[in-house]
């Protein structure tokens, strides 16, 4: 298990970051690698996220010195969404088939979690997000058709989209993890504009299902000190609670969002207008 560590940052310090420093601290450029389990541990709400891309061998989450626990989920919960080909998660010996677009919630206390592809030549791509948990909840498979949809936006503002809530109180129980997938309609390029902040929760965005030449300009930073990160396919951005999170793409894209923090209230956010941004 490959675990990269990212530390927290005060917004006053981030004001002075150049492009390469912003990318070093907030952008994860490689989420999926064949035959590998690549994870990032951010000290922002102690979230772990990343990708499992199994080929011929099962990939297993593990505990150890980095987590201070014997098993990965001794003190954590986990959300999973498969954006690749068919595969399966094995939770305490139980195999759970996950087709493209299927999700999974695994609660605190599971002793073993592994991932396999149905066909090693056509690997699954399991996107993972985990945060600390104080209570165990049942493992739940969440197919895309069973996720909770919310349609937002309008053609006039180029942001017609459907938010599919996977790990969410409307779908399954969790301690603090909230996770879902947003699909934009053809011709729409903006996500979450005008933007907002939520001081009580951090967020991670994974952008995917993009053409190689497509880029997303992800807006970052405090409303009065905005910055941007140019994001390619299957790359992720860490957004602290003090930062806006919004983006515009040069072509079609989809993204997974995941949050951890004080609550699970989706609408607990502080809205901003275009005049609030600088």
ABEGO torsion letter per residue (X at the ends): XBBBBBBBBBAAAAAABBAAAAAAAABBABABBBGBBBBBBBABGGBBBEBBBBBABBBBBBBEAAAGBABAAAABBBBBBBABBBBBBBBGGBBBBBBBGBBBBBBBGBABBBBBBABAABBBBBBBBBBBBABBBBBBBBBAAABBBBBBEBAAAGABBBBBBABBAAABBBAABBBBBBBBBBGBABBGOBBBBBAABBBBBBBBGBBAABBBBBBBEBAABBBBBBBBBGBBBBBBAABBBBBBBABBBBBBBBBBEABABAABBBBBBAAABX
